Amino acid sequence: MEINLGDEQIVELQAAYTAEQIRDKASAKRVDAFGSVAKLIQRPKFEDIEITTIQKRLEPFWFAAAKARYVYDRRHTYRIEVAPEVQAVTLGGREYDVAGERGHAFQVEGLEHCLEEGRCELILDAEQGLEADLGKYLKFPANIVADVAALAQGDTVVMPPEVRASFVVRKVVSSLMKTFQADQIHEERIDVEQVSLFYRPLYAVEYLWKTKQKKQVWEYDALTGETRAVAGEIRKQVARILDNDALFDIGADAIGTVLPGANVAVKLGRLAARKIVR
């Protein structure tokens, strides 16, 4: 089995909404911030609710794309049925006796030349490593950045991923692994074409209902403009920023855990190769 690892990259998605546009949207939703019940029954006044904090945050998710190719030969016995009156069949210079055979058939051995190919694209949330429906974000304009530290500009909160690249690669490789019967294997490979850590921008807005001393946080997606209320407080700034070596912790040992005890050849991509050279 040969596993090749291609491009590894950190990608920042470019916001479709500016900070000013988000602030305007957030201000317009002040009366709605505490829910429809409070709006209809308690009837908060526009001036009773103020925005206390607006925080820009970059949330990570992983994207991986891989393809598999299996080329092999296998022997197979074919059962060929013939008409009742047939007593023997000459095929390829060899005569096969049919008389007395059950079902009036004869068997031929052949060598099958097989090719199986497959492809997989995987999107995982970077916190728990679960598959996530985030494909809509892949169409937005993006910039490749050198490392996560380059994203931490001003007061922007950059959330570090809890899941590392080795987990992502193991998962995408496992989805393409297959067992098959073969007498001779000519090619058995998985090419992990891309492993990307995407960061998407959003704004967390904290509202304060002054007369009730209640707080509510809403998140505004800076790519789609979608909004949602969230429980709890605005996330705090994260002190630790992981470097590329910690994020892209991919090597032969990590990939080898997919096939314990097997001979796995791994060709590493740009970031991983750079890590080993140093």
C-alpha positions in Angstrom: 0.0 0.0 0.0 1.3 3.4 -1.0 -0.2 6.5 0.6 0.8 9.9 -0.9 0.1 13.1 0.9 -0.2 16.2 -1.3 -1.0 19.8 -0.5 -1.3 20.9 3.1 -2.5 24.5 3.7 -4.1 26.9 6.0 -6.9 28.9 4.4 -8.6 32.0 5.5 -12.1 32.6 3.9 -12.7 36.2 3.0 -15.7 37.8 4.7 -18.6 38.9 2.5 -19.8 41.3 5.1 -17.7 44.1 6.6 -17.5 44.9 10.3 -19.7 48.0 9.7 -22.3 45.9 7.9 -22.4 43.4 10.8 -22.7 46.2 13.3 -25.7 47.7 11.3 -27.4 44.3 11.2 -26.8 43.7 14.9 -28.1 47.1 15.8 -31.3 46.5 13.8 -31.9 43.3 15.6 -31.7 44.7 19.1 -35.4 44.3 19.9 -35.3 40.7 18.5 -32.2 39.7 20.5 -34.1 38.2 23.5 -36.6 36.2 21.5 -40.1 36.6 20.2 -41.8 35.9 23.5 -40.0 38.8 25.2 -40.7 41.0 22.2 -44.4 40.4 22.3 -45.1 40.2 26.0 -42.5 42.4 27.7 -42.1 44.7 24.8 -38.6 46.0 25.3 -37.9 49.4 24.0 -35.2 49.9 21.3 -33.2 52.2 23.6 -33.4 49.7 26.5 -31.1 47.3 24.7 -27.5 48.1 23.9 -24.7 46.3 22.2 -21.9 45.8 24.8 -19.4 43.8 22.7 -18.8 42.9 19.1 -16.1 40.2 18.7 -14.7 39.0 15.4 -13.8 35.3 15.6 -12.2 32.9 13.2 -13.7 29.3 13.5 -11.7 26.4 12.0 -12.8 23.3 10.1 -10.9 20.7 8.1 -11.3 19.7 4.5 -9.6 16.7 2.9 -9.8 15.2 -0.6 -8.4 11.9 -1.6 -8.6 9.3 -4.3 -7.8 5.6 -4.4 -6.6 3.3 -7.2 -6.3 -0.5 -7.1 -5.0 -2.5 -10.0 -4.8 -6.3 -9.6 -5.2 -9.7 -11.2 -7.3 -12.6 -9.9 -8.1 -16.0 -11.1 -11.7 -17.0 -11.5 -13.5 -20.1 -12.7 -16.4 -19.5 -15.1 -19.3 -21.9 -15.5 -20.6 -21.9 -19.0 -23.9 -23.6 -19.8 -24.5 -25.3 -23.2 -27.4 -26.8 -25.1 -28.5 -30.4 -24.1 -27.2 -31.9 -27.3 -23.6 -30.6 -26.8 -21.2 -33.4 -25.8 -17.9 -31.4 -25.8 -16.6 -27.9 -26.5 -13.3 -26.9 -27.9 -12.2 -23.5 -26.6 -8.8 -22.0 -27.1 -7.4 -25.2 -28.4 -8.6 -27.2 -25.4 -11.5 -29.6 -25.4 -13.9 -29.6 -22.5 -16.1 -32.7 -22.0 -19.7 -31.7 -21.2 -21.3 -35.1 -21.2 -22.3 -36.2 -17.7 -21.7 -32.8 -16.1 -24.4 -31.7 -13.8 -26.5 -28.9 -15.4 -24.9 -29.6 -18.8 -22.1 -27.0 -18.4 -18.4 -26.8 -18.4 -15.9 -24.7 -16.4 -13.1 -22.4 -17.7 -10.4 -20.8 -15.6 -9.5 -17.3 -16.5 -7.4 -14.4 -15.1 -9.3 -11.2 -14.4 -7.5 -7.9 -14.8 -9.2 -5.5 -12.4 -9.2 -1.8 -11.8 -11.1 -0.1 -8.9 -11.0 3.6 -8.3 -12.7 5.8 -5.7 -12.7 9.3 -4.4 -13.7 10.9 -1.1 -14.1 14.5 0.1 -14.4 15.0 3.8 -15.3 18.0 5.9 -14.9 17.8 9.7 -15.5 20.2 12.5 -12.1 21.0 14.1 -13.4 20.7 17.7 -14.7 17.1 17.8 -13.7 15.7 14.5 -17.3 15.0 13.4 -18.5 15.3 9.8 -20.0 18.7 9.3 -22.3 20.2 6.6 -20.0 23.1 5.8 -19.5 22.6 2.1 -21.2 25.9 1.3 -18.2 27.7 2.6 -15.8 26.2 0.1 -17.1 28.4 -2.7 -16.1 31.7 -1.0 -12.9 33.6 -1.9 -10.0 32.6 0.2 -6.4 33.3 0.9 -3.6 30.9 1.8 -1.8 31.9 4.9 1.6 30.8 6.2 0.5 29.8 9.7 -2.3 30.4 12.2 -0.3 33.2 13.9 -0.7 35.3 10.8 -4.5 35.3 11.3 -4.3 36.8 14.8 -4.6 40.5 13.8 -5.8 43.1 16.2 -8.7 41.9 18.5 -9.6 38.9 16.2 -10.0 35.7 18.2 -8.5 32.7 16.4 -9.9 29.4 17.7 -7.3 26.6 17.7 -8.4 23.3 16.4 -8.7 20.4 18.8 -8.4 17.9 16.0 -5.1 17.6 14.2 -4.3 16.8 10.5 -3.2 13.2 11.3 -6.8 12.4 12.5 -8.2 13.9 9.3 -5.9 11.9 7.1 -6.5 8.7 8.9 -10.3 9.2 8.5 -10.2 10.0 4.8 -7.7 7.1 4.1 -9.9 4.7 6.1 -12.9 5.6 4.0 -11.0 4.6 0.9 -9.4 1.4 2.2 -10.8 -1.8 0.8 -10.2 -5.5 0.9 -10.2 -7.6 -2.2 -9.2 -11.0 -3.5 -6.1 -10.8 -5.7 -3.5 -13.2 -7.0 -1.2 -10.3 -8.0 -1.4 -6.7 -7.0 0.1 -4.2 -9.5 -1.0 -0.9 -7.9 -2.5 -0.2 -4.5 -2.4 3.5 -3.6 -4.3 6.3 -2.0 -3.4 9.9 -2.9 -4.5 12.4 -0.3 -4.6 15.4 -2.7 -5.4 18.1 -0.1 -5.6 18.6 3.6 -6.7 22.1 4.4 -7.5 23.9 7.7 -10.1 26.5 6.8 -10.9 29.5 9.0 -14.3 31.1 8.5 -15.1 34.6 9.9 -18.1 35.3 12.2 -19.0 38.0 14.6 -20.3 37.4 18.1 -22.5 40.2 19.4 -23.4 40.6 23.1 -26.7 42.5 23.9 -27.6 43.9 27.3 -31.2 44.5 28.3 -30.4 47.3 30.7 -33.7 47.4 32.7 -33.7 43.6 33.1 -29.9 43.2 33.4 -30.1 40.3 31.0 -27.5 39.4 28.4 -27.8 37.5 25.2 -25.2 36.6 22.6 -25.9 36.3 18.8 -23.5 35.1 16.2 -23.5 36.7 12.7 -21.9 34.7 9.9 -19.7 37.1 7.9 -19.9 34.9 4.8 -23.6 34.0 4.5 -25.1 36.7 6.7 -27.0 34.1 8.7 -27.6 34.7 12.4 -28.3 32.6 15.4 -28.7 33.0 19.2 -26.2 31.1 21.3 -26.1 30.1 24.9 -23.4 31.4 27.2 -21.0 34.2 26.9 -18.7 35.4 24.2 -15.6 33.2 23.9 -12.5 34.5 25.4 -9.3 35.2 23.6 -7.2 32.0 23.3 -3.6 32.3 24.5 -2.2 29.3 22.7 -1.6 29.5 18.9 -0.5 26.2 17.5 2.3 26.2 14.9 2.3 24.2 11.7 4.3 21.3 13.2 1.6 20.8 15.8 -1.3 21.2 13.4 0.0 19.1 10.5 1.4 16.2 12.6 1.5 13.8 9.7 4.1 11.2 9.2 4.6 7.5 8.4 3.9 6.6 12.0 0.6 8.5 12.0 -0.6 7.0 8.7 0.7 3.5 9.7 -1.9 3.3 12.4 -4.5 2.9 9.7 -3.0 -0.4 8.8 -1.2 -1.8 11.9 1.6 -4.0 10.9 1.4 -3.3 7.2 4.1 -2.0 5.0 2.9 1.6 4.3 5.0 3.8 2.1 4.2 7.5 2.7 5.2 10.4 0.5 4.7 13.6 2.4 3.4 17.0 1.3 4.8 20.5 1.6 4.3 21.3 5.2 5.0 17.8 6.5 8.1 17.5 4.4 9.3 20.8 5.6 8.8 19.7 9.2 10.9 16.6 8.8 13.8 18.5 7.0 14.2 20.9 9.9 
